Amino acid sequence: MRKFRHDYINVLAALNGYIEDDNIEGLTEYFHNNIIPFSNKVIANNSELGLLSLVKIPEVKGIISLKIIYAQEKNIKVNIEISEEIDEINIETLDLCRILGILLDNAIESATNTENAALSIAFINNPFTISIVIANSFFGEIPSINRMFTEGFSTKGEGRGLGLSTLREIVNSYTQTTLETIIENNEFRQVVRIRKKPFIVQI
């Protein structure tokens, strides 16, 4: 993971050089000759990242990939479950990425302090909804759910505690989106359910 991060920084630095010179032809050639093979190599060496090929929303795939690599750096065992292609989710992509970022950051931080640290990410595609399930191992007592989502509350120290209140605010701004928190058997699980767009029947 350290080697990957070092290589990734070098790759981005090279891209930046082409962009600053406004060298689109060179950027295109570099992308096809270097970025694509590098990306394929990383995915081939990481079976969990390979499963993300079923996620056809680039921004969503990108943030989950980043968090998986970060979790693996912290020796957290990551499990991905995606049974079919996910090409559309009925929520603004930016808000979905914010939701995923908050949930995954919290899950990774919580799992880091546990023995047999584990993180699971699942996309469940039902006829009327898409559910995103993020679960992690945890240690110690979990505060009441209502208290956890209160702005300013945190077990991490002063100046923290905006993540979950922001998460609830985003979820509540969509009528088609719900969030369920389940705590059992030393597992903390968050389930985001998003109703699909209604079908229009043409007569």
Salt bridges, closest charged atoms under 4 A:
ASP7 OD2 - LYS3 NZ 3.17
ASP7 OD1 - HIS6 ND1 3.81
GLU73 OE2 - ARG5 NH1 3.39
GLU85 OE2 - LYS56 NZ 3.95
GLU88 OE2 - LYS197 NZ 3.21
ASP95 OD1 - ARG98 NH1 3.25
ASP105 OD1 - LYS67 NZ 2.72
GLU109 OE1 - LYS156 NZ 3.41
GLU109 OE1 - ARG160 NH2 3.71
GLU180 OE1 - ARG193 NH1 2.78
GLU184 OE2 - ARG189 NH2 3.03
GLU187 OE1 - ARG189 NH1 2.46
